[in-house]
Amino acid sequence: MILGEYSTPEALKNMHHTLGLDLPLWEQFIRFMKTLFTQGDTGNSIIMGTSARELIMQRAPVTLLLILIACVLAIITALLLATAAATHKDKLLDHLIRIFPAITLGMPIFWVGILLILLFSVRLGWFPVGGVGEGFTGTLRSLALPAITVAFSQIPTLVRSLRAQMLEVLESDFVVTLRASGIPSRVILFKHVLRNSALPTLMLLGVNISYLIGGTLVVEQVFGIKGIGSLLFTSISNRDFPVIQGIALYCALSVVIISLLIEIISWWLDPRTKGKQ
């Protein structure tokens, strides 16, 4: 693949020696693991000829920023909708908010992205159709629609989970006691109810973020963003195995780190979980 279709036997032999493919399999594995643990690299790209780690590091900032913005949007929107639904139980507002996840949960994420492009980019011209702009402001403006698209896929499950947990906490005995003692409802809601309701939703968010790390492929392709997703798509199309291995490795490492952070935050939110971990 590196030398092309019309390579000579001598060139193939030299390339085998350069890549270490003429060594025993166990020695190739040791060399691979040594490079992996000392340099954090899975080899050179077959197509680009450069380090897989360098290619991933060049694309990672855009993808991480996209996921960060999407998570912030999803959390804020879910908090607002779930709080409004829980505090207006069985009223019109609650029914409207409960209908929203039922409708949006089945919408394909690429379809939502295309609709946003047609409305806000093509018709209204508020945002660029694709790509990433220059500078911090240009980057944020370019990532606005992709972030909304990604957040749109996470909001329904977060709203459902947080609303159910808030209703359960609102009906608990300690909330009744706090109300009877004359504490304002707003203080009870934000200081006690939300904190006790957030833990299950936080765990759900951690799982969703883990999926998002490897699931931005479609969104990045729709909006023409050169991030990890588009790099993975190109590498799979070209069978660039070192890059594919590197992306899989770093995605798995990110999932472990996020899971650890979620555990730490859950300990802070609910000290009772410290003895159960």
N, C-alpha and C positions, 0 to 999 in steps of 0.2 A: 504493500500500500504506500509506503514512503517513497520508494524508488520509481513507482509507476509500472505500467503494463509492459513496457519494452526494456526492462532492466536486463543487464547481462548477468551470467552466473557469477562472474568475479565480483561485481557490485553487490550481488545478493550475499555472497560469502563474507565480504567486508562488513556489510550492514549487520549480519548475524553476529559477527565478532564485536562490533561496536555496541550493540544492544545486549550482549552477553547471552544470546540465545544458543551459543555453542557450548555453554557450561551445563553441568548436570542440573537437574531440576531443583534439587535441594539447595544448591549453591545460588541459583537464581532467586529462590525464595528468601534466603538469608540476606542477599544484597538488597532485595526489595524492602524487606522489613527494616534493615539498617537505615536505608534512605528515608523510609517513612518516619521512623522515630527520631532521627537526628535532624532531618530537614523538613519534615512534615509534607513530603512530596511523594506522589505516586508515579513519577516518571515524566518524560517529555511527551508533549502532544504529538501524535502521529501526523496530523495535518499541519499544525502551526510550527512544530519543531522547537517550541519553547516549553518551559516548565509548566506543568499542569497547575501547580500551586500559584504561580504568577498570574496565569489566566484567570483562576478563580478569584484571587485577591483583587484583580482589576475590575471584575464584575460584581463582587460581593457588596460594596457600599450602596449601590443603587437598589439592589434587592432588599437589603436590610432596612434601608430608609423607607422603601415601599411598605414592607411588613410593619414597621414601627408606626407609620402614619395610619395605616389601615387598622391596626390594633387600637390606637388612640380614638379614632373615629367610632369603631365598633363599641368600645367600652363606654364612651360618653353617650352615644345614642341608646345603647341598651339600658344604661342607668336611668336616663330620662324616661324612656318608654315603660320600663318595668316599674319604676316608682309611680308614674302616673296611673298605670293599670292597677297596681296593688292598692293605692290609696282611693281608687274609684271602683272598687270591686262590684261587678255585676251591673255597672252603669254603662251608658252609651260609650264613653271614652274607653272603658275597659274592653268592651266587645270589639270596638274598632281596632284597638291595639292587638287583641288576640287574633283577629282576622289577618293582620299583616304577616305574621310568621307562616300562617297556613298557606297564604298565597305565594309568598316570596321563596319559601323553602325549596320549591320544585323548579325554580327558574335557573336555567343553565348560566353559569358565570360568564361565558363568552358572549351569550346573547345580551345579557345586561350591559356588558362593556360596549358592544356594538350600538345598543340603543343610546347609551350615554354619549358616545362619539357623534352619532347622528344629531342628537338634540343640542348638546352644549358646545360641540366643536364645529360641526358642519352648518347647522342652522343659526345658532346664536354667536358662534365665534369667540366664546369666552376662554376656551382652553385649546391648546394645540392638538392636532389629530393624533400624533404619535411622536415617538422619540423622547429625548431628554434635553431640556433647554440648558443654556449656559448660566453659570452663577447659581447662588443659593436660591434666589427668587425664581429664576427660570426653572430650576430643578423641581422646586415645590409646585409650581404651576403645572409642569408637565406630569407630575406624579399624582395630581389631585384626582383626576378621573380614574386612573388605575387603583388608587387607594380606596376610593368610594366603591369601586366594583368588588374589590377583595373584602372590604368591610361588609358590603351588602350580603355576602355569603355567610358571614359569621353572626350578624345581628339576630336573625330569627331564633337560633338555638340559645343564644345568651339571654334574650328577652324572656323566653319560655322558662328557662331555668331560674333566673333571678326573680321573676314574678312569683313563681311557685314557692320559692324559699322565703320571700318577703311576706307572703300571705300566711305562711306557717308561723313565722316569728311574730307577726302582728297579733295572732290569736293566742300566743303563749301567755303564761301566767305572769311573768316578770314585766311584760309590756303593760298588762292590765294594772299591775301595782304601780308602775311608773306614772301612768295616766291618773290614777287615783291620788297620787302624791302631789299632783298639780304641775308636773313638768310639762313644758310646752310640747305640742305634737311634733313640731319641726325638729326640736332637739332629740326627741325619742327616735324619730325616723332616721336622721342622719348619723347620730352618735351610737345608737344601740341596734336598731333594726338592720340598717345596711351592713354594719360590721358583722353581725351574726348571720346575715344572709349571703354574704359575698363568698364564703369559703367554697361551697360546691360549684358556684359559677366560675370562680377563679381556677379551680382544677379543670373545668371544662374548657376554659380559655387556654390553659396550658396545652391541652391536647390539640385544640384547634390551631394554635400557633405552630405546633410541631408539624401538623399537616401542611400549613401554609408555607413553611420553609421549602418543602419539595413540591408544593402545589401552585407556585406562581407561574409555571410554564405557560399555561393558556393565556393568562392575563398579559404577560410580557409579550407574547406573540401577537395578541390582538392590538396592543398599543405600540408595538415596535420598540420595546425597551430592551436595551442590550444589558441584561442582567444574568443572574445564574440560570434562570429558566431558559432563556434563549440559547445560552452556552450549552446547556444540557441537551436541548433539542438538536442543535447543530452537531454536537458530539455523537449523539445516538444515530443521526442520519449518516454521519461519516464513519461510524464504528470506531471512534477515537477512544479506545478503552482506557488509557491512563487518565484522561480528563473525566470520564464517567466515574471511574473508581474514586478520583479525588473529590468530586462533587458529592458522591454517596457518603464518603468518609466524613467530610466536613458537615454535611446535613445531619448525620447521625450524632456527631459531637455536639452540634447545636441543640439537638433534641435533649441530650443528657444535661447540658448546661441549663436549659430552660426548665426542665423538670426539677433540677436542684433549686433554682431560684423560686419556683412555685412553692416548693416545700418550705423554704425559708420564710416566704411571705405568709404562708398559711400558719406557720408557728407564731408569727407576729400578730396575725389577726385573731387567732384562737389559741391562747397559751395551753389550753387543755389537750391539744394534739401533741404536745412535746413528749409526753410519756407514752404515746401510742405509736410513734414512728419507729 
